[in-house]
Amino acid sequence: MSKDVFAEVQRLGAMIRELREIRGMSANDLAEATGLSTSVISKFERGQTDIHLSTAIQLLRYMGLTLADIGEANVFDGFAIIDWAEKAYRFVDDQRVLKRIMVRLAQKEHLLRHEQVLETIIMLRLGQPLRADEDLFSYFEDIETFLSFDAYLVLLARPYLPAWLVQHIGKKLGTYSSQQMPIVQIAQEQYHQIVS
């Protein structure tokens, strides 16, 4: 497990301990609710061990919380990338904001593929001397499910994509129902205009 991910697990454990104490529950109460031993619960809360996602969901449910509550509490740094993509979309013409996002990306120890794509798109938006390339094109060609992050990316990248790929994305987006997240609907509408 990478250092970043384990730090997030430690923050989740500490948050669960804090919420358990606020609610007047014991580690034994959580152990009974999940079937884990009190020792494992205590180690998880102290950041000394990891637990399965399904068990974490049980713990949260037992305390009356959801994964959305955890997201709101900014326990997982990994979700920051979605915020950066949204910010890049909202402030697409503001060079200062885009440069700040680039600084944040540069601070990450290792960029995953989708993070590299965001970095490339922002560099293009900042007018850096580079071209959209096959890596960028294949990322969009391979997407099967458009979630919020991907919708922000296709909206940001559209001016740099070849016509065939814009058509391809438009067709894929056209298969989604109207009950998608608002940003996916915006991407769907913008790409649908091109395909029609």
C-alpha positions as a printed Julia matrix, in Angstrom:
196×3 Matrix{Float64}:
   0.0    0.0     0.0
   1.43   3.42   -0.93
   2.24   6.02    1.73
  -0.54   8.32    0.47
  -3.2    5.61    0.64
  -2.09   4.41    4.07
  -2.2    8.0     5.36
  -5.82   8.16    4.17
  -6.59   4.87    5.94
  -5.05   6.31    9.12
  -7.2    9.45    8.83
 -10.31   7.31    8.32
  -9.46   5.24   11.41
  -8.89   8.38   13.49
 -12.16   9.87   12.24
 -14.1    6.71   13.1
 -12.59   6.69   16.58
 -13.52  10.35   17.1
 -17.08   9.8    15.87
 -17.44   6.65   17.97
 -16.36   8.56   21.09
 -18.68  11.49   20.31
 -21.56   9.03   19.99
 -20.65   7.38   23.31
 -19.88   4.02   21.71
 -17.11   1.63   22.69
 -14.73  -0.23   20.4
 -16.54  -3.34   21.63
 -19.86  -1.94   20.27
 -18.26  -1.57   16.82
 -16.67  -5.01   17.08
 -20.07  -6.59   17.76
 -21.64  -4.68   14.84
 -18.99  -5.81   12.34
 -17.87  -9.18   13.63
 -14.28  -7.95   13.98
 -12.38  -8.27   17.21
 -12.05  -5.27   19.52
  -8.3   -5.5    18.95
  -8.69  -5.06   15.16
 -11.05  -2.1    15.67
  -8.57  -0.47   18.05
  -5.63  -1.06   15.69
  -7.63   0.39   12.78
  -8.55   3.48   14.79
  -4.87   3.98   15.68
  -3.83   3.56   12.04
  -1.93   0.33   12.63
  -3.99  -1.88   10.31
  -6.37  -1.7     7.39
  -9.88  -3.12    7.05
 -12.0   -4.07    4.04
 -14.17  -1.4     2.44
 -17.3   -3.44    3.21
 -16.32  -3.44    6.9
 -15.67   0.31    6.85
 -19.14   0.78    5.34
 -20.62  -1.35    8.15
 -18.86   0.82   10.74
 -20.14   3.99    9.12
 -23.68   2.65    8.79
 -23.68   1.57   12.43
 -22.77   5.13   13.42
 -25.38   6.64   11.07
 -22.9    7.89    8.45
 -22.46   7.44    4.72
 -19.51   7.45    2.33
 -20.72  10.89    1.22
 -20.19  12.11    4.8
 -16.62  10.84    4.63
 -16.11  12.64    1.33
 -17.42  15.87    2.84
 -15.0   15.49    5.73
 -12.07  15.45    3.25
 -10.67  12.25    4.73
  -9.46  11.05    1.34
  -6.91  13.27   -0.42
  -7.47  11.21   -3.56
 -10.77  13.0    -4.09
  -8.9   16.3    -4.45
  -8.22  15.42   -8.09
 -11.95  15.71   -8.82
 -11.98  19.15   -7.21
  -8.98  20.17   -9.31
 -10.68  19.0   -12.52
 -13.84  20.92  -11.59
 -11.83  24.03  -10.74
  -9.91  23.79  -14.04
 -13.24  23.6   -15.88
 -14.81  26.52  -13.99
 -11.71  28.71  -14.29
 -10.52  27.5   -17.69
  -9.51  31.04  -18.72
  -7.8   31.95  -15.44
  -4.09  31.2   -15.83
  -3.42  31.71  -12.11
  -5.9   29.03  -11.08
  -4.6   26.6   -13.7
  -1.01  27.21  -12.57
  -1.99  26.54   -8.93
  -3.51  23.23   -9.99
  -0.29  22.39  -11.83
   1.68  23.11   -8.64
  -0.57  20.74   -6.71
  -0.16  18.03   -9.35
   3.62  18.51   -9.25
   3.56  17.91   -5.48
   2.12  14.42   -5.93
   4.69  11.67   -5.63
   3.34   9.72   -8.61
   0.66  10.65  -11.14
  -1.81   7.99  -12.21
  -2.98   7.91  -15.83
  -6.07  10.08  -15.3
  -3.98  12.58  -13.32
  -1.43  12.69  -16.14
  -4.27  13.39  -18.59
  -5.48  16.29  -16.44
  -1.92  17.62  -16.25
  -1.53  17.4   -20.06
  -4.83  19.18  -20.66
  -3.95  21.98  -18.24
  -0.55  22.36  -19.9
  -2.32  22.68  -23.26
  -4.72  25.23  -21.75
  -1.76  27.2   -20.42
  -0.3   27.32  -23.92
   2.67  25.07  -23.16
   4.55  23.99  -26.3
   3.22  20.45  -26.56
   0.69  18.63  -28.67
  -2.21  16.44  -27.75
  -0.86  12.94  -28.37
  -1.85   9.31  -28.63
  -1.78   8.85  -24.84
  -4.39  11.56  -24.46
  -6.46  10.23  -27.36
  -6.35   6.62  -26.15
  -7.47   7.68  -22.66
 -10.69   9.13  -24.09
 -11.11   6.33  -26.6
 -10.95   3.74  -23.8
 -13.48   5.35  -21.44
 -16.52   3.12  -20.99
 -18.29   4.97  -18.19
 -18.32   8.74  -17.92
 -18.23   9.89  -14.32
 -17.83  13.48  -13.11
 -14.05  13.51  -13.43
 -14.15  12.2   -17.01
 -16.84  14.71  -17.95
 -14.65  17.57  -16.75
 -11.76  16.15  -18.77
 -13.72  15.82  -22.02
 -15.02  19.37  -21.64
 -11.52  20.74  -20.98
  -9.89  18.7   -23.77
 -12.43  19.22  -26.53
 -10.5   21.94  -28.43
  -7.46  19.64  -28.62
  -9.17  16.46  -29.79
  -9.4   15.32  -33.41
 -12.85  15.26  -35.03
 -13.02  11.45  -35.05
 -12.49  11.32  -31.28
 -15.01  14.08  -30.61
 -17.53  12.02  -32.64
 -16.58   8.87  -30.7
 -17.04  10.61  -27.32
 -20.3   12.17  -28.49
 -21.69   8.76  -29.43
 -20.65   7.24  -26.1
 -22.15  10.14  -24.17
 -25.33   9.81  -26.24
 -25.99   6.4   -24.7
 -26.33   7.82  -21.18
 -29.69   8.52  -19.58
 -30.69  12.05  -18.65
 -30.37  11.16  -14.97
 -26.61  11.56  -14.91
 -24.69  13.98  -12.73
 -25.07  17.6   -13.94
 -21.53  17.83  -15.32
 -22.03  14.62  -17.33
 -25.23  16.13  -18.73
 -23.33  19.29  -19.74
 -20.69  17.18  -21.51
 -23.44  15.13  -23.14
 -25.16  18.29  -24.44
 -21.95  19.86  -25.76
 -20.73  16.73  -27.51
 -24.23  15.89  -28.79
 -24.32  19.2   -30.69
 -21.22  18.09  -32.6
 -22.52  14.6   -33.39
 -25.96  15.8   -34.52
